[in-house]
Amino acid sequence: MAAQPEFASNVARVENRAALDGRIAAFFGQHARDELVARLRAAKIAFGEVNTVARFSGHPQLRRVTIATPGGAVAIPAPPPIVDGRTPALGPVPAIGEHSAKIRKEFAA
């Protein structure tokens, strides 16, 4: 396609955007997601993946930390910042009402 005049330059691709989008959609529609990802990576073409919630949650770049909750330990996405190579420590999730009296006292003062 890159050798065809209607797609040979950015200006030409913009002018022929509908045709370009149609050809890309037709090609992508014929191939499985994992195959497309592998081919794009092999060609070193930048791309973004559209993920399901499950795929996003399991993404290797989404670091996890384990926190204590009243119902047991839970792995959650880690806060994004890493300072001095460390992820911020997270305290336990409080039980419902655990801090109610303290909060009421603070605002009543």
C-alpha positions in Angstrom: 0.0 0.0 0.0 2.9 2.4 0.8 3.8 2.4 -2.9 0.4 3.3 -4.1 0.0 7.1 -4.8 -3.1 7.5 -2.7 -1.2 6.2 0.4 2.4 7.2 -0.3 2.5 10.3 1.8 0.8 11.6 4.9 -1.0 14.2 2.9 -2.3 11.5 0.5 -3.3 9.3 3.4 -5.3 12.1 5.0 -7.0 12.9 1.7 -7.9 9.2 1.2 -8.6 8.5 4.9 -11.9 6.7 4.3 -10.3 4.3 1.8 -7.3 3.7 4.1 -9.5 3.1 7.1 -11.6 0.6 5.0 -8.5 -1.3 3.9 -7.1 -1.5 7.4 -10.4 -2.6 8.9 -10.8 -5.3 6.2 -7.3 -6.6 6.9 -7.7 -6.5 10.7 -11.1 -8.2 10.5 -9.5 -11.2 8.8 -6.9 -11.9 11.6 -7.1 -12.9 15.2 -6.1 -10.3 17.8 -3.0 -12.2 19.1 -1.7 -12.6 15.5 -2.1 -8.9 14.8 -0.3 -8.0 18.0 2.5 -10.3 17.1 2.8 -8.9 13.6 2.7 -5.3 14.7 5.4 -6.0 17.4 7.6 -7.9 14.8 7.3 -4.9 12.4 8.1 -2.5 15.3 4.9 -0.6 14.6 3.5 1.4 17.6 0.0 0.5 18.5 -2.4 0.5 21.4 -4.5 -2.5 22.4 -8.1 -2.4 23.3 -8.5 -4.7 26.3 -11.2 -6.3 28.2 -11.3 -5.6 31.9 -9.8 -9.0 32.6 -6.9 -8.4 30.2 -6.3 -4.9 31.5 -6.3 -6.2 35.1 -3.7 -8.8 34.2 -1.4 -6.5 32.2 2.2 -6.9 33.2 2.7 -3.2 33.6 -0.1 -2.9 36.1 1.8 -3.6 39.3 -0.1 -5.0 42.2 0.1 -4.7 46.0 -1.6 -6.7 48.6 -3.6 -4.9 51.3 -5.4 -6.2 54.4 -9.2 -5.8 54.4 -11.8 -7.0 57.0 -12.6 -9.8 54.5 -9.0 -10.9 54.0 -6.0 -9.9 51.9 -6.8 -8.4 48.5 -4.4 -7.6 45.6 -5.1 -4.1 44.1 -3.4 -1.9 41.5 -0.4 -0.3 43.1 -0.2 3.5 43.2 1.6 4.8 40.1 4.5 6.7 41.8 7.6 4.9 42.7 9.9 7.0 44.9 13.5 5.8 45.5 12.6 2.4 44.0 9.8 1.9 46.5 6.0 1.7 46.1 4.3 3.7 48.9 3.2 1.5 51.8 -0.6 1.1 52.1 -2.3 0.6 55.3 -5.2 -1.8 55.9 -8.7 -1.0 54.6 -10.8 0.0 57.7 -13.9 -1.9 58.6 -17.2 -0.1 58.2 -17.6 2.3 61.1 -14.1 1.6 62.4 -13.1 5.3 62.4 -16.6 6.9 62.7 -16.2 8.1 66.4 -12.8 9.6 65.7 -14.1 11.4 62.6 -17.2 12.7 64.4 -15.0 13.9 67.3 -12.6 15.7 64.9 -15.4 17.6 63.2 -17.3 18.4 66.4 -14.3 20.2 67.9 
